[in-house]
Amino acid sequence: MTPPLGWGFLLCSKTKIGYEINFNRYFYKYTPPRPLEEIETDLKKIEKEIADMLAEVTE
């Protein structure tokens, strides 16, 4: 283990110029979720499609 150096140094290959811009912070537009009834009807429709496909396969 070496003792800490008394002087600082800079590695030019590891330095970065600039900064990160969080685009979500400035450009994000909130869209509220769909109503639960609409989601429920979509799920029931998809469940019926899956059940029909399974019925075709098991015949």
N, C-alpha and C positions, 0 to 999 in steps of 0.2 A: 504494500500500500504506500502510495506516495503522498507527501504533504501537499496541501493546496498551494497553487502558485500565487505569488504576490502581485502579479500583473495580469491583465485581461488580454484576450486576443479575439480575433474575428475570423471565422471561416467564410470566405466569400462564396464558396460553392454551396453553402447551406443557408444563406440568407435569402429572404424573400422580399420582393418589392411589391407594394400594393396591399390591398385588403379584400376580404370576401364580402360580397353584397348579398344579403338575404332577400331574394326576390319575393318569397312568400310574404314577407313582412310588408312589402310595398304594393304588390300586385294581386294578392289573394282576394278573391271575392267569395264571401260565404254564400253557399246555397243550402237551404234547409233540406233535411231528409224528406223523402216521400211520406205520405200518410200511411199509417200501419195497415189500413184496410187494403190499399193498393198493393202493398208488399205481400200481404197475406193471399190475395187473389192470384198474384203471380206465382207464389210458391205452390199453391194448390194446383194451378195449371201445369207447372213443371212436374210435380209429383205424379199427376195423372199421365203425362207423357212418358215418364220413366216406368210407371206401372204397365202401360200399354206395350212399351218396348220389351220389358221382362216377360210379359205374357206371350209375345211373339217368339221369344227365344226358348221359352220352356215348353212350347207346344210340340 
